[in-house]
Amino acid sequence: MTMIADTARIRATLDWTPQYDSLDTIARHALAWEEKLLAQRPQEALQAVPA
């Protein structure tokens, strides 16, 4: 899997700086956020619904 993100254009246009600049850090934060949301769901919602 390859992820490429060049923030040069948005930095120049909006005078913006991201909170996290490392792709590894961004991916870890995104995964932690998804895991937190999953942990907050009721267990019944995690069960597969039979077809």
C-alpha positions as CSV (number, residue, x, y, z in Angstrom):
1,M,0.0,0.0,0.0
2,T,1.3,3.4,-0.9
3,M,0.1,6.7,0.4
4,I,1.3,10.0,-1.0
5,A,0.3,13.4,0.3
6,D,2.0,16.6,-0.7
7,T,0.7,19.5,1.4
8,A,2.8,22.2,-0.3
9,R,-0.1,23.7,-2.3
10,I,-2.5,24.0,0.6
11,R,0.3,25.3,2.9
12,A,1.0,28.0,0.4
13,T,-2.6,28.9,-0.5
14,L,-4.0,28.9,3.1
15,D,-0.8,29.6,5.1
16,W,-1.6,26.3,6.9
17,T,0.6,23.9,8.8
18,P,-0.7,20.4,9.7
19,Q,-0.7,19.4,13.3
20,Y,1.1,16.2,12.4
21,D,3.6,16.1,9.6
22,S,4.7,12.4,9.7
23,L,2.6,10.0,7.7
24,D,3.2,7.3,10.3
25,T,1.9,9.5,13.1
26,I,-1.2,10.4,11.0
27,A,-1.9,6.8,10.3
28,R,-1.5,5.8,13.9
29,H,-3.8,8.6,15.1
30,A,-6.4,7.6,12.4
31,L,-6.3,3.9,13.5
32,A,-6.6,4.9,17.2
33,W,-9.6,7.0,16.4
34,E,-11.3,4.1,14.5
35,E,-10.5,1.7,17.4
36,K,-12.0,4.1,19.9
37,L,-15.2,4.4,17.9
38,L,-15.4,0.6,17.5
39,A,-15.0,0.2,21.3
40,Q,-17.8,2.6,21.9
41,R,-20.3,0.6,19.8
42,P,-22.7,-1.8,21.6
43,Q,-21.6,-5.4,21.2
44,E,-24.9,-6.3,19.5
45,A,-24.0,-3.9,16.7
46,L,-20.8,-5.8,16.0
47,Q,-22.7,-9.1,15.4
48,A,-23.2,-10.1,11.8
49,V,-26.8,-10.1,10.7
50,P,-27.8,-13.4,9.1
51,A,-28.9,-13.2,5.5
